[in-house]
Amino acid sequence: MDAETELFSGWLLLPAGKQFARVDVLRYTAGETASPERIVPANELISEDGRILALTLLSLKPGFQYECRWVYRE
């Protein structure tokens, strides 16, 4: 983030045949190699078929890098 951000919303759509099992949102201090911190989204929605993820993060701070990781369903 380059500036303080009050609200960030994002959508992730998976192709046919792929489904989310679990999603983790992580935060890193930019330019450092320390372990990431897990962030709990203010809102998170995984569609019933597991192909659509919608999430909202609040009060993002400058100087951090945010990342979304997911695990596919078997």
N, CA, C, O and CB atoms as a CASP TS submission, in Angstrom:
PFRMAT TS
TARGET T0000
AUTHOR 0000-0000-0000
METHOD Language model
MODEL 1
PARENT N/A
ATOM      1  N   MET     1       0.838  -1.176   0.000  1.00  0.00           N
ATOM      2  CA  MET     1       0.000   0.000   0.000  1.00  0.00           C
ATOM      3  C   MET     1       0.884   1.240   0.000  1.00  0.00           C
ATOM      4  O   MET     1       1.856   1.329   0.750  1.00  0.00           O
ATOM      5  CB  MET     1      -0.954  -0.002   1.212  1.00  0.00           C
ATOM      6  N   ASP     2       0.534   2.177  -0.839  1.00  0.00           N
ATOM      7  CA  ASP     2       1.275   3.434  -0.911  1.00  0.00           C
ATOM      8  C   ASP     2       0.694   4.494   0.014  1.00  0.00           C
ATOM      9  O   ASP     2       1.395   5.427   0.406  1.00  0.00           O
ATOM     10  CB  ASP     2       1.286   3.949  -2.336  1.00  0.00           C
ATOM     11  N   ALA     3      -0.570   4.360   0.363  1.00  0.00           N
ATOM     12  CA  ALA     3      -1.239   5.345   1.211  1.00  0.00           C
ATOM     13  C   ALA     3      -2.205   4.620   2.141  1.00  0.00           C
ATOM     14  O   ALA     3      -2.611   3.491   1.868  1.00  0.00           O
ATOM     15  CB  ALA     3      -1.988   6.410   0.354  1.00  0.00           C
ATOM     16  N   GLU     4      -2.569   5.272   3.236  1.00  0.00           N
ATOM     17  CA  GLU     4      -3.546   4.686   4.145  1.00  0.00           C
ATOM     18  C   GLU     4      -4.850   4.468   3.378  1.00  0.00           C
ATOM     19  O   GLU     4      -5.339   5.368   2.696  1.00  0.00           O
ATOM     20  CB  GLU     4      -3.774   5.597   5.397  1.00  0.00           C
ATOM     21  N   THR     5      -5.398   3.273   3.500  1.00  0.00           N
ATOM     22  CA  THR     5      -6.589   2.896   2.740  1.00  0.00           C
ATOM     23  C   THR     5      -7.640   2.392   3.715  1.00  0.00           C
ATOM     24  O   THR     5      -7.410   1.428   4.446  1.00  0.00           O
ATOM     25  CB  THR     5      -6.259   1.811   1.663  1.00  0.00           C
ATOM     26  N   GLU     6      -8.776   3.035   3.724  1.00  0.00           N
ATOM     27  CA  GLU     6      -9.828   2.674   4.679  1.00  0.00           C
ATOM     28  C   GLU     6     -10.544   1.389   4.325  1.00  0.00           C
ATOM     29  O   GLU     6     -10.925   0.630   5.216  1.00  0.00           O
ATOM     30  CB  GLU     6     -10.828   3.780   4.777  1.00  0.00           C
ATOM     31  N   LEU     7     -10.738   1.127   3.025  1.00  0.00           N
ATOM     32  CA  LEU     7     -11.504  -0.034   2.601  1.00  0.00           C
ATOM     33  C   LEU     7     -10.917  -0.586   1.314  1.00  0.00           C
ATOM     34  O   LEU     7     -10.691   0.157   0.359  1.00  0.00           O
ATOM     35  CB  LEU     7     -12.992   0.324   2.412  1.00  0.00           C
ATOM     36  N   PHE     8     -10.668  -1.891   1.288  1.00  0.00           N
ATOM     37  CA  PHE     8     -10.220  -2.579   0.085  1.00  0.00           C
ATOM     38  C   PHE     8     -11.135  -3.768  -0.127  1.00  0.00           C
ATOM     39  O   PHE     8     -11.314  -4.585   0.776  1.00  0.00           O
ATOM     40  CB  PHE     8      -8.722  -3.023   0.195  1.00  0.00           C
ATOM     41  N   SER     9     -11.718  -3.872  -1.316  1.00  0.00           N
ATOM     42  CA  SER     9     -12.566  -5.015  -1.661  1.00  0.00           C
ATOM     43  C   SER     9     -11.980  -5.695  -2.876  1.00  0.00           C
ATOM     44  O   SER     9     -11.505  -5.034  -3.800  1.00  0.00           O
ATOM     45  CB  SER     9     -14.037  -4.578  -1.925  1.00  0.00           C
ATOM     46  N   GLY    10     -12.012  -7.012  -2.877  1.00  0.00           N
ATOM     47  CA  GLY    10     -11.486  -7.751  -4.012  1.00  0.00           C
ATOM     48  C   GLY    10     -12.304  -8.998  -4.286  1.00  0.00           C
ATOM     49  O   GLY    10     -12.941  -9.557  -3.394  1.00  0.00           O
ATOM     50  N   TRP    11     -12.269  -9.415  -5.532  1.00  0.00           N
ATOM     51  CA  TRP    11     -12.946 -10.629  -5.965  1.00  0.00           C
ATOM     52  C   TRP    11     -11.918 -11.498  -6.670  1.00  0.00           C
ATOM     53  O   TRP    11     -11.055 -10.990  -7.385  1.00  0.00           O
ATOM     54  CB  TRP    11     -14.165 -10.311  -6.899  1.00  0.00           C
ATOM     55  N   LEU    12     -12.008 -12.800  -6.471  1.00  0.00           N
ATOM     56  CA  LEU    12     -11.140 -13.753  -7.145  1.00  0.00           C
ATOM     57  C   LEU    12     -12.042 -14.836  -7.724  1.00  0.00           C
ATOM     58  O   LEU    12     -12.820 -15.456  -7.000  1.00  0.00           O
ATOM     59  CB  LEU    12     -10.054 -14.356  -6.166  1.00  0.00           C
ATOM     60  N   LEU    13     -11.934 -15.058  -9.020  1.00  0.00           N
ATOM     61  CA  LEU    13     -12.785 -16.033  -9.705  1.00  0.00           C
ATOM     62  C   LEU    13     -11.899 -17.160 -10.224  1.00  0.00           C
ATOM     63  O   LEU    13     -10.927 -16.912 -10.937  1.00  0.00           O
ATOM     64  CB  LEU    13     -13.591 -15.368 -10.876  1.00  0.00           C
ATOM     65  N   LEU    14     -12.232 -18.388  -9.869  1.00  0.00           N
ATOM     66  CA  LEU    14     -11.470 -19.541 -10.317  1.00  0.00           C
ATOM     67  C   LEU    14     -12.090 -20.135 -11.578  1.00  0.00           C
ATOM     68  O   LEU    14     -13.298 -20.022 -11.790  1.00  0.00           O
ATOM     69  CB  LEU    14     -11.394 -20.595  -9.210  1.00  0.00           C
ATOM     70  N   PRO    15     -11.267 -20.769 -12.416  1.00  0.00           N
ATOM     71  CA  PRO    15     -11.801 -21.398 -13.630  1.00  0.00           C
ATOM     72  C   PRO    15     -12.635 -22.637 -13.303  1.00  0.00           C
ATOM     73  O   PRO    15     -12.581 -23.162 -12.191  1.00  0.00           O
ATOM     74  CB  PRO    15     -10.657 -21.778 -14.575  1.00  0.00           C
ATOM     75  N   ALA    16     -13.396 -23.086 -14.276  1.00  0.00           N
ATOM     76  CA  ALA    16     -14.207 -24.303 -14.114  1.00  0.00           C
ATOM     77  C   ALA    16     -13.310 -25.459 -13.677  1.00  0.00           C
ATOM     78  O   ALA    16     -12.199 -25.624 -14.182  1.00  0.00           O
ATOM     79  CB  ALA    16     -14.952 -24.661 -15.441  1.00  0.00           C
ATOM     80  N   GLY    17     -13.805 -26.249 -12.739  1.00  0.00           N
ATOM     81  CA  GLY    17     -13.059 -27.398 -12.252  1.00  0.00           C
ATOM     82  C   GLY    17     -12.162 -27.106 -11.059  1.00  0.00           C
ATOM     83  O   GLY    17     -11.594 -28.030 -10.477  1.00  0.00           O
ATOM     84  N   LYS    18     -12.023 -25.832 -10.682  1.00  0.00           N
ATOM     85  CA  LYS    18     -11.220 -25.448  -9.520  1.00  0.00           C
ATOM     86  C   LYS    18     -12.138 -24.843  -8.473  1.00  0.00           C
ATOM     87  O   LYS    18     -13.091 -24.138  -8.805  1.00  0.00           O
ATOM     88  CB  LYS    18     -10.092 -24.445  -9.916  1.00  0.00           C
ATOM     89  N   GLN    19     -11.846 -25.125  -7.184  1.00  0.00           N
ATOM     90  CA  GLN    19     -12.661 -24.602  -6.086  1.00  0.00           C
ATOM     91  C   GLN    19     -11.760 -24.267  -4.899  1.00  0.00           C
ATOM     92  O   GLN    19     -10.771 -24.954  -4.645  1.00  0.00           O
ATOM     93  CB  GLN    19     -13.757 -25.626  -5.670  1.00  0.00           C
ATOM     94  N   PHE    20     -12.112 -23.201  -4.177  1.00  0.00           N
ATOM     95  CA  PHE    20     -11.402 -22.829  -2.958  1.00  0.00           C
ATOM     96  C   PHE    20     -11.744 -23.802  -1.841  1.00  0.00           C
ATOM     97  O   PHE    20     -12.905 -24.182  -1.689  1.00  0.00           O
ATOM     98  CB  PHE    20     -11.745 -21.387  -2.540  1.00  0.00           C
ATOM     99  N   ALA    21     -10.755 -24.210  -1.060  1.00  0.00           N
ATOM    100  CA  ALA    21     -11.004 -24.958   0.170  1.00  0.00           C
ATOM    101  C   ALA    21     -10.771 -24.034   1.355  1.00  0.00           C
ATOM    102  O   ALA    21     -11.528 -24.045   2.326  1.00  0.00           O
ATOM    103  CB  ALA    21     -10.091 -26.222   0.260  1.00  0.00           C
ATOM    104  N   ARG    22      -9.709 -23.230   1.262  1.00  0.00           N
ATOM    105  CA  ARG    22      -9.347 -22.316   2.346  1.00  0.00           C
ATOM    106  C   ARG    22      -8.624 -21.122   1.749  1.00  0.00           C
ATOM    107  O   ARG    22      -7.936 -21.246   0.735  1.00  0.00           O
ATOM    108  CB  ARG    22      -8.460 -23.024   3.416  1.00  0.00           C
ATOM    109  N   VAL    23      -8.783 -19.969   2.377  1.00  0.00           N
ATOM    110  CA  VAL    23      -8.125 -18.742   1.920  1.00  0.00           C
ATOM    111  C   VAL    23      -7.449 -18.084   3.114  1.00  0.00           C
ATOM    112  O   VAL    23      -8.036 -17.991   4.192  1.00  0.00           O
ATOM    113  CB  VAL    23      -9.146 -17.763   1.247  1.00  0.00           C
ATOM    114  N   ASP    24      -6.219 -17.630   2.922  1.00  0.00           N
ATOM    115  CA  ASP    24      -5.491 -16.881   3.950  1.00  0.00           C
ATOM    116  C   ASP    24      -5.064 -15.543   3.367  1.00  0.00           C
ATOM    117  O   ASP    24      -4.582 -15.480   2.236  1.00  0.00           O
ATOM    118  CB  ASP    24      -4.252 -17.682   4.468  1.00  0.00           C
ATOM    119  N   VAL    25      -5.240 -14.475   4.134  1.00  0.00           N
ATOM    120  CA  VAL    25      -4.763 -13.151   3.749  1.00  0.00           C
ATOM    121  C   VAL    25      -3.605 -12.822   4.685  1.00  0.00           C
ATOM    122  O   VAL    25      -3.732 -12.914   5.906  1.00  0.00           O
ATOM    123  CB  VAL    25      -5.914 -12.057   3.828  1.00  0.00           C
ATOM    124  N   LEU    26      -2.470 -12.437   4.093  1.00  0.00           N
ATOM    125  CA  LEU    26      -1.252 -12.181   4.856  1.00  0.00           C
ATOM    126  C   LEU    26      -0.783 -10.749   4.651  1.00  0.00           C
ATOM    127  O   LEU    26      -1.079 -10.119   3.636  1.00  0.00           O
ATOM    128  CB  LEU    26      -0.146 -13.164   4.452  1.00  0.00           C
ATOM    129  N   ARG    27      -0.049 -10.250   5.633  1.00  0.00           N
ATOM    130  CA  ARG    27       0.520  -8.897   5.559  1.00  0.00           C
ATOM    131  C   ARG    27       2.003  -8.985   5.896  1.00  0.00           C
ATOM    132  O   ARG    27       2.390  -9.599   6.890  1.00  0.00           O
ATOM    133  CB  ARG    27      -0.220  -7.904   6.533  1.00  0.00           C
ATOM    134  N   TYR    28       2.829  -8.361   5.055  1.00  0.00           N
ATOM    135  CA  TYR    28       4.274  -8.296   5.245  1.00  0.00           C
ATOM    136  C   TYR    28       4.688  -6.839   5.383  1.00  0.00           C
ATOM    137  O   TYR    28       4.057  -5.959   4.797  1.00  0.00           O
ATOM    138  CB  TYR    28       5.027  -8.976   4.067  1.00  0.00           C
ATOM    139  N   THR    29       5.726  -6.576   6.141  1.00  0.00           N
ATOM    140  CA  THR    29       6.330  -5.248   6.132  1.00  0.00           C
ATOM    141  C   THR    29       7.143  -5.161   4.849  1.00  0.00           C
ATOM    142  O   THR    29       7.990  -6.018   4.599  1.00  0.00           O
ATOM    143  CB  THR    29       7.226  -4.989   7.419  1.00  0.00           C
ATOM    144  N   ALA    30       6.901  -4.143   4.035  1.00  0.00           N
ATOM    145  CA  ALA    30       7.577  -4.000   2.745  1.00  0.00           C
ATOM    146  C   ALA    30       9.088  -3.943   2.941  1.00  0.00           C
ATOM    147  O   ALA    30       9.584  -3.223   3.807  1.00  0.00           O
ATOM    148  CB  ALA    30       7.085  -2.736   2.009  1.00  0.00           C
ATOM    149  N   GLY    31       9.814  -4.712   2.125  1.00  0.00           N
ATOM    150  CA  GLY    31      11.262  -4.689   2.147  1.00  0.00           C
ATOM    151  C   GLY    31      11.908  -5.515   3.245  1.00  0.00           C
ATOM    152  O   GLY    31      13.134  -5.516   3.361  1.00  0.00           O
ATOM    153  N   GLU    32      11.127  -6.217   4.053  1.00  0.00           N
ATOM    154  CA  GLU    32      11.687  -7.044   5.120  1.00  0.00           C
ATOM    155  C   GLU    32      11.373  -8.513   4.856  1.00  0.00           C
ATOM    156  O   GLU    32      10.443  -8.840   4.119  1.00  0.00           O
ATOM    157  CB  GLU    32      11.134  -6.611   6.499  1.00  0.00           C
ATOM    158  N   THR    33      12.161  -9.388   5.466  1.00  0.00           N
ATOM    159  CA  THR    33      11.980 -10.823   5.255  1.00  0.00           C
ATOM    160  C   THR    33      11.342 -11.510   6.458  1.00  0.00           C
ATOM    161  O   THR    33      11.345 -12.738   6.536  1.00  0.00           O
ATOM    162  CB  THR    33      13.313 -11.470   4.948  1.00  0.00           C
ATOM    163  N   ALA    34      10.804 -10.751   7.377  1.00  0.00           N
ATOM    164  CA  ALA    34      10.156 -11.333   8.566  1.00  0.00           C
ATOM    165  C   ALA    34       8.933 -12.150   8.165  1.00  0.00           C
ATOM    166  O   ALA    34       8.384 -11.975   7.078  1.00  0.00           O
ATOM    167  CB  ALA    34       9.747 -10.223   9.565  1.00  0.00           C
ATOM    168  N   SER    35       8.522 -13.033   9.047  1.00  0.00           N
ATOM    169  CA  SER    35       7.341 -13.860   8.785  1.00  0.00           C
ATOM    170  C   SER    35       6.106 -12.988   8.599  1.00  0.00           C
ATOM    171  O   SER    35       5.969 -11.953   9.250  1.00  0.00           O
ATOM    172  CB  SER    35       7.116 -14.862   9.933  1.00  0.00           C
ATOM    173  N   PRO    36       5.203 -13.406   7.707  1.00  0.00           N
ATOM    174  CA  PRO    36       3.985 -12.632   7.492  1.00  0.00           C
ATOM    175  C   PRO    36       3.022 -12.757   8.664  1.00  0.00           C
ATOM    176  O   PRO    36       3.067 -13.718   9.432  1.00  0.00           O
ATOM    177  CB  PRO    36       3.300 -13.077   6.213  1.00  0.00           C
ATOM    178  N   GLU    37       2.161 -11.771   8.779  1.00  0.00           N
ATOM    179  CA  GLU    37       1.107 -11.765   9.794  1.00  0.00           C
ATOM    180  C   GLU    37      -0.203 -12.124   9.096  1.00  0.00           C
ATOM    181  O   GLU    37      -0.512 -11.566   8.043  1.00  0.00           O
ATOM    182  CB  GLU    37       1.006 -10.363  10.521  1.00  0.00           C
ATOM    183  N   ARG    38      -0.969 -13.040   9.664  1.00  0.00           N
ATOM    184  CA  ARG    38      -2.269 -13.399   9.098  1.00  0.00           C
ATOM    185  C   ARG    38      -3.277 -12.316   9.422  1.00  0.00           C
ATOM    186  O   ARG    38      -3.370 -11.871  10.566  1.00  0.00           O
ATOM    187  CB  ARG    38      -2.750 -14.767   9.633  1.00  0.00           C
ATOM    188  N   ILE    39      -4.028 -11.894   8.430  1.00  0.00           N
ATOM    189  CA  ILE    39      -5.058 -10.865   8.568  1.00  0.00           C
ATOM    190  C   ILE    39      -6.424 -11.530   8.420  1.00  0.00           C
ATOM    191  O   ILE    39      -6.623 -12.356   7.529  1.00  0.00           O
ATOM    192  CB  ILE    39      -4.869  -9.723   7.507  1.00  0.00           C
ATOM    193  N   VAL    40      -7.345 -11.176   9.278  1.00  0.00           N
ATOM    194  CA  VAL    40      -8.719 -11.683   9.172  1.00  0.00           C
ATOM    195  C   VAL    40      -9.538 -10.618   8.443  1.00  0.00           C
ATOM    196  O   VAL    40      -9.688  -9.503   8.943  1.00  0.00           O
ATOM    197  CB  VAL    40      -9.337 -12.014  10.600  1.00  0.00           C
ATOM    198  N   PRO    41     -10.072 -10.955   7.260  1.00  0.00           N
ATOM    199  CA  PRO    41     -10.876  -9.981   6.522  1.00  0.00           C
ATOM    200  C   PRO    41     -12.105  -9.542   7.314  1.00  0.00           C
ATOM    201  O   PRO    41     -12.653 -10.310   8.105  1.00  0.00           O
ATOM    202  CB  PRO    41     -11.307 -10.566   5.183  1.00  0.00           C
ATOM    203  N   ALA    42     -12.530  -8.302   7.093  1.00  0.00           N
ATOM    204  CA  ALA    42     -13.759  -7.816   7.723  1.00  0.00           C
ATOM    205  C   ALA    42     -14.952  -8.597   7.198  1.00  0.00           C
ATOM    206  O   ALA    42     -15.889  -8.893   7.940  1.00  0.00           O
ATOM    207  CB  ALA    42     -13.949  -6.303   7.468  1.00  0.00           C
ATOM    208  N   ASN    43     -14.912  -8.930   5.908  1.00  0.00           N
ATOM    209  CA  ASN    43     -15.937  -9.759   5.272  1.00  0.00           C
ATOM    210  C   ASN    43     -15.241 -10.718   4.329  1.00  0.00           C
ATOM    211  O   ASN    43     -14.282 -10.356   3.646  1.00  0.00           O
ATOM    212  CB  ASN    43     -16.997  -8.890   4.511  1.00  0.00           C
ATOM    213  N   GLU    44     -15.733 -11.943   4.301  1.00  0.00           N
ATOM    214  CA  GLU    44     -15.196 -12.948   3.378  1.00  0.00           C
ATOM    215  C   GLU    44     -16.347 -13.832   2.951  1.00  0.00           C
ATOM    216  O   GLU    44     -17.133 -14.292   3.779  1.00  0.00           O
ATOM    217  CB  GLU    44     -14.044 -13.794   4.035  1.00  0.00           C
ATOM    218  N   LEU    45     -16.440 -14.065   1.666  1.00  0.00           N
ATOM    219  CA  LEU    45     -17.504 -14.906   1.131  1.00  0.00           C
ATOM    220  C   LEU    45     -16.912 -15.838   0.094  1.00  0.00           C
ATOM    221  O   LEU    45     -16.284 -15.389  -0.865  1.00  0.00           O
ATOM    222  CB  LEU    45     -18.646 -14.052   0.519  1.00  0.00           C
ATOM    223  N   ILE    46     -17.108 -17.123   0.281  1.00  0.00           N
ATOM    224  CA  ILE    46     -16.769 -18.110  -0.737  1.00  0.00           C
ATOM    225  C   ILE    46     -18.098 -18.666  -1.227  1.00  0.00           C
ATOM    226  O   ILE    46     -18.912 -19.144  -0.437  1.00  0.00           O
ATOM    227  CB  ILE    46     -15.810 -19.255  -0.176  1.00  0.00           C
ATOM    228  N   SER    47     -18.309 -18.600  -2.533  1.00  0.00           N
ATOM    229  CA  SER    47     -19.588 -19.049  -3.088  1.00  0.00           C
ATOM    230  C   SER    47     -19.819 -20.522  -2.801  1.00  0.00           C
ATOM    231  O   SER    47     -18.887 -21.267  -2.497  1.00  0.00           O
ATOM    232  CB  SER    47     -19.637 -18.797  -4.597  1.00  0.00           C
ATOM    233  N   GLU    48     -21.074 -20.929  -2.902  1.00  0.00           N
ATOM    234  CA  GLU    48     -21.455 -22.308  -2.594  1.00  0.00           C
ATOM    235  C   GLU    48     -20.703 -23.316  -3.460  1.00  0.00           C
ATOM    236  O   GLU    48     -20.369 -24.406  -2.997  1.00  0.00           O
ATOM    237  CB  GLU    48     -22.955 -22.489  -2.779  1.00  0.00           C
ATOM    238  N   ASP    49     -20.436 -22.954  -4.715  1.00  0.00           N
ATOM    239  CA  ASP    49     -19.699 -23.869  -5.597  1.00  0.00           C
ATOM    240  C   ASP    49     -18.191 -23.752  -5.416  1.00  0.00           C
ATOM    241  O   ASP    49     -17.440 -24.491  -6.053  1.00  0.00           O
ATOM    242  CB  ASP    49     -20.060 -23.599  -7.048  1.00  0.00           C
ATOM    243  N   GLY    50     -17.724 -22.823  -4.546  1.00  0.00           N
ATOM    244  CA  GLY    50     -16.314 -22.702  -4.229  1.00  0.00           C
ATOM    245  C   GLY    50     -15.456 -22.037  -5.281  1.00  0.00           C
ATOM    246  O   GLY    50     -14.230 -22.086  -5.181  1.00  0.00           O
ATOM    247  N   ARG    51     -16.054 -21.414  -6.291  1.00  0.00           N
ATOM    248  CA  ARG    51     -15.283 -20.801  -7.375  1.00  0.00           C
ATOM    249  C   ARG    51     -15.116 -19.287  -7.247  1.00  0.00           C
ATOM    250  O   ARG    51     -14.281 -18.705  -7.940  1.00  0.00           O
ATOM    251  CB  ARG    51     -15.937 -21.109  -8.680  1.00  0.00           C
ATOM    252  N   ILE    52     -15.887 -18.644  -6.382  1.00  0.00           N
ATOM    253  CA  ILE    52     -15.828 -17.185  -6.258  1.00  0.00           C
ATOM    254  C   ILE    52     -15.481 -16.824  -4.820  1.00  0.00           C
ATOM    255  O   ILE    52     -16.086 -17.325  -3.872  1.00  0.00           O
ATOM    256  CB  ILE    52     -17.178 -16.528  -6.682  1.00  0.00           C
ATOM    257  N   LEU    53     -14.494 -15.944  -4.678  1.00  0.00           N
ATOM    258  CA  LEU    53     -14.108 -15.404  -3.369  1.00  0.00           C
ATOM    259  C   LEU    53     -14.293 -13.901  -3.416  1.00  0.00           C
ATOM    260  O   LEU    53     -13.820 -13.239  -4.340  1.00  0.00           O
ATOM    261  CB  LEU    53     -12.629 -15.781  -2.997  1.00  0.00           C
ATOM    262  N   ALA    54     -14.979 -13.363  -2.423  1.00  0.00           N
ATOM    263  CA  ALA    54     -15.096 -11.913  -2.250  1.00  0.00           C
ATOM    264  C   ALA    54     -14.599 -11.611  -0.847  1.00  0.00           C
ATOM    265  O   ALA    54     -14.977 -12.287   0.110  1.00  0.00           O
ATOM    266  CB  ALA    54     -16.587 -11.398  -2.471  1.00  0.00           C
ATOM    267  N   LEU    55     -13.745 -10.586  -0.722  1.00  0.00           N
ATOM    268  CA  LEU    55     -13.259 -10.226   0.608  1.00  0.00           C
ATOM    269  C   LEU    55     -13.094  -8.721   0.732  1.00  0.00           C
ATOM    270  O   LEU    55     -12.904  -8.011  -0.256  1.00  0.00           O
ATOM    271  CB  LEU    55     -11.931 -10.927   0.906  1.00  0.00           C
ATOM    272  N   THR    56     -13.173  -8.254   1.974  1.00  0.00           N
ATOM    273  CA  THR    56     -13.022  -6.840   2.294  1.00  0.00           C
ATOM    274  C   THR    56     -12.026  -6.713   3.433  1.00  0.00           C
ATOM    275  O   THR    56     -12.127  -7.409   4.443  1.00  0.00           O
ATOM    276  CB  THR    56     -14.388  -6.189   2.669  1.00  0.00           C
ATOM    277  N   LEU    57     -11.061  -5.813   3.258  1.00  0.00           N
ATOM    278  CA  LEU    57     -10.083  -5.491   4.300  1.00  0.00           C
ATOM    279  C   LEU    57     -10.289  -4.046   4.708  1.00  0.00           C
ATOM    280  O   LEU    57     -10.598  -3.195   3.874  1.00  0.00           O
ATOM    281  CB  LEU    57      -8.615  -5.732   3.810  1.00  0.00           C
ATOM    282  N   LEU    58     -10.119  -3.771   5.995  1.00  0.00           N
ATOM    283  CA  LEU    58     -10.290  -2.412   6.525  1.00  0.00           C
ATOM    284  C   LEU    58      -8.969  -1.881   7.069  1.00  0.00           C
ATOM    285  O   LEU    58      -8.133  -2.645   7.552  1.00  0.00           O
ATOM    286  CB  LEU    58     -11.369  -2.390   7.632  1.00  0.00           C
ATOM    287  N   SER    59      -8.792  -0.570   6.985  1.00  0.00           N
ATOM    288  CA  SER    59      -7.667   0.157   7.597  1.00  0.00           C
ATOM    289  C   SER    59      -6.309  -0.396   7.193  1.00  0.00           C
ATOM    290  O   SER    59      -5.494  -0.746   8.046  1.00  0.00           O
ATOM    291  CB  SER    59      -7.789   0.121   9.101  1.00  0.00           C
ATOM    292  N   LEU    60      -6.069  -0.474   5.889  1.00  0.00           N
ATOM    293  CA  LEU    60      -4.761  -0.906   5.402  1.00  0.00           C
ATOM    294  C   LEU    60      -3.762   0.238   5.568  1.00  0.00           C
ATOM    295  O   LEU    60      -4.088   1.398   5.319  1.00  0.00           O
ATOM    296  CB  LEU    60      -4.841  -1.359   3.912  1.00  0.00           C
ATOM    297  N   LYS    61      -2.559  -0.095   5.985  1.00  0.00           N
ATOM    298  CA  LYS    61      -1.535   0.894   6.297  1.00  0.00           C
ATOM    299  C   LYS    61      -0.459   0.936   5.215  1.00  0.00           C
ATOM    300  O   LYS    61      -0.141  -0.098   4.628  1.00  0.00           O
ATOM    301  CB  LYS    61      -0.904   0.592   7.653  1.00  0.00           C
ATOM    302  N   PRO    62       0.108   2.117   4.940  1.00  0.00           N
ATOM    303  CA  PRO    62       1.222   2.201   3.996  1.00  0.00           C
ATOM    304  C   PRO    62       2.445   1.485   4.565  1.00  0.00           C
ATOM    305  O   PRO    62       2.598   1.361   5.780  1.00  0.00           O
ATOM    306  CB  PRO    62       1.559   3.677   3.675  1.00  0.00           C
ATOM    307  N   GLY    63       3.307   1.019   3.671  1.00  0.00           N
ATOM    308  CA  GLY    63       4.516   0.335   4.109  1.00  0.00           C
ATOM    309  C   GLY    63       4.336  -1.158   4.290  1.00  0.00           C
ATOM    310  O   GLY    63       5.260  -1.850   4.716  1.00  0.00           O
ATOM    311  N   PHE    64       3.149  -1.662   3.969  1.00  0.00           N
ATOM    312  CA  PHE    64       2.887  -3.092   4.063  1.00  0.00           C
ATOM    313  C   PHE    64       2.503  -3.640   2.697  1.00  0.00           C
ATOM    314  O   PHE    64       1.984  -2.927   1.839  1.00  0.00           O
ATOM    315  CB  PHE    64       1.777  -3.379   5.091  1.00  0.00           C
ATOM    316  N   GLN    65       2.770  -4.912   2.524  1.00  0.00           N
ATOM    317  CA  GLN    65       2.400  -5.632   1.316  1.00  0.00           C
ATOM    318  C   GLN    65       1.383  -6.690   1.739  1.00  0.00           C
ATOM    319  O   GLN    65       1.597  -7.394   2.726  1.00  0.00           O
ATOM    320  CB  GLN    65       3.662  -6.277   0.600  1.00  0.00           C
ATOM    321  N   TYR    66       0.292  -6.806   1.009  1.00  0.00           N
ATOM    322  CA  TYR    66      -0.779  -7.743   1.353  1.00  0.00           C
ATOM    323  C   TYR    66      -0.836  -8.842   0.297  1.00  0.00           C
ATOM    324  O   TYR    66      -0.602  -8.597  -0.886  1.00  0.00           O
ATOM    325  CB  TYR    66      -2.153  -7.009   1.464  1.00  0.00           C
ATOM    326  N   GLU    67      -1.151 -10.061   0.744  1.00  0.00           N
ATOM    327  CA  GLU    67      -1.144 -11.206  -0.154  1.00  0.00           C
ATOM    328  C   GLU    67      -2.304 -12.133   0.204  1.00  0.00           C
ATOM    329  O   GLU    67      -2.641 -12.306   1.375  1.00  0.00           O
ATOM    330  CB  GLU    67       0.211 -11.961  -0.078  1.00  0.00           C
ATOM    331  N   CYS    68      -2.900 -12.718  -0.814  1.00  0.00           N
ATOM    332  CA  CYS    68      -3.978 -13.690  -0.628  1.00  0.00           C
ATOM    333  C   CYS    68      -3.475 -15.037  -1.132  1.00  0.00           C
ATOM    334  O   CYS    68      -3.024 -15.147  -2.273  1.00  0.00           O
ATOM    335  CB  CYS    68      -5.295 -13.252  -1.381  1.00  0.00           C
ATOM    336  N   ARG    69      -3.549 -16.058  -0.288  1.00  0.00           N
ATOM    337  CA  ARG    69      -3.163 -17.426  -0.665  1.00  0.00           C
ATOM    338  C   ARG    69      -4.370 -18.335  -0.478  1.00  0.00           C
ATOM    339  O   ARG    69      -5.162 -18.145   0.445  1.00  0.00           O
ATOM    340  CB  ARG    69      -1.943 -17.934   0.185  1.00  0.00           C
ATOM    341  N   TRP    70      -4.503 -19.305  -1.341  1.00  0.00           N
ATOM    342  CA  TRP    70      -5.617 -20.225  -1.203  1.00  0.00           C
ATOM    343  C   TRP    70      -5.170 -21.657  -1.466  1.00  0.00           C
ATOM    344  O   TRP    70      -4.136 -21.910  -2.085  1.00  0.00           O
ATOM    345  CB  TRP    70      -6.746 -19.838  -2.152  1.00  0.00           C
ATOM    346  N   VAL    71      -5.988 -22.585  -0.971  1.00  0.00           N
ATOM    347  CA  VAL    71      -5.799 -24.017  -1.160  1.00  0.00           C
ATOM    348  C   VAL    71      -7.001 -24.498  -1.946  1.00  0.00           C
ATOM    349  O   VAL    71      -8.139 -24.147  -1.633  1.00  0.00           O
ATOM    350  CB  VAL    71      -5.646 -24.788   0.215  1.00  0.00           C
ATOM    351  N   TYR    72      -6.752 -25.299  -2.963  1.00  0.00           N
ATOM    352  CA  TYR    72      -7.840 -25.849  -3.758  1.00  0.00           C
ATOM    353  C   TYR    72      -8.498 -27.021  -3.037  1.00  0.00           C
ATOM    354  O   TYR    72      -7.851 -27.739  -2.274  1.00  0.00           O
ATOM    355  CB  TYR    72      -7.328 -26.288  -5.131  1.00  0.00           C
ATOM    356  N   ARG    73      -9.785 -27.203  -3.290  1.00  0.00           N
ATOM    357  CA  ARG    73     -10.497 -28.407  -2.811  1.00  0.00           C
ATOM    358  C   ARG    73     -10.016 -29.595  -3.635  1.00  0.00           C
ATOM    359  O   ARG    73      -9.673 -29.456  -4.809  1.00  0.00           O
ATOM    360  CB  ARG    73     -12.071 -28.242  -2.924  1.00  0.00           C
ATOM    361  N   GLU    74      -9.995 -30.740  -3.012  1.00  0.00           N
ATOM    362  CA  GLU    74      -9.618 -31.993  -3.707  1.00  0.00           C
ATOM    363  C   GLU    74     -10.746 -32.466  -4.590  1.00  0.00           C
ATOM    364  O   GLU    74     -10.621 -33.496  -5.252  1.00  0.00           O
ATOM    365  CB  GLU    74      -9.247 -33.100  -2.696  1.00  0.00           C
TER
END
